[in-house]
Amino acid sequence: MFCQRILQYTHSSLYLVFNFSLVLKSIPDLDKRKEKKKQNKTAYRDTFPHMYE
C-alpha cells in the first residue's frame, strides 16, 4: 500500500517535471512567433502602404 503511494507520487512528480520542461521549451518558440508576426505586419505595411495612411 505504502509502496504504491510512493510510486504514484513519483509518477505524478515526473509528469509535472516533464510538462514543465515542455512549457519552458515552448516559451522561446512563442517569442520567435511573436517576432515573426511583427515582421509580417511590417512587410504587409510596406506592401500596402495606402491601407495604413
Secondary structure, 3 states (H helix, E strand, C coil): CHHHHHHHHHHHHHHHHHHHHHHHHHHHHHHHHHHHHHHHHHHHHHHCHHHHC
